[in-house]
Amino acid sequence: MAEYHAAQLADLVARVAEASDRFRNSELNAFDVDHVLFQYSRAAKELWKFCNTGDVELTAPQVREVPPIDWWDRGAPRTR
């Protein structure tokens, strides 16, 4: 589970790095980056809960057998 958590977290951090680079290149404004940071925070929390709560014996098979979870999507703000 630790390897899975690290790999998924690295993917989320890469999105933040991309947004920061785009901000530096004037492709995104501060509000756009803030939105990415907000979504990252929510996604990282969902990932942490999945990897750290419950029984690893039950969670690990889900990682191997179920289609991959899109943690970025899970962190998306809910629309009203």
Secondary structure, 3 states (H helix, E strand, C coil): CHHHHHHHHHHHHHHHHHHHHHHHCCCCCHHHHHHHHHHHHHHHHHHHHHHHCCCHHHHHHHHHHCCCCCHHHHCCCCCC
